[in-house]
C-alpha cells in the first residue's frame, strides 16, 4: 500500500475535501455534491486534498544570551 501524504490516517471531514469550499464567514462548507454542510461532516464521496490542511503552529524558540554560551562560570 502506498504511503499517503501526511500519513494514512487522515480524519475525513468536509473542510479537507476536494469537493468543498469554505464559505466567506468560515462557519460552513459549500460542497459541490451535497450542498451546505458543517466543516466536521463527511460523506462517501470524500476526496482528501492535502492543500486544505492547516498545519499546527510551530512553538517559538527560546531566546539565549551570550552568557549562556560563556565558559567562564563553569564549576570545577
Secondary structure, 3 states (H helix, E strand, C coil): CCCCCCCCCCCCCHHHECCEEECCCCCEEEECCCEEEECCCCCCCCCECHHHCCCCCCCCCCCCCHHHHCCCCCCC
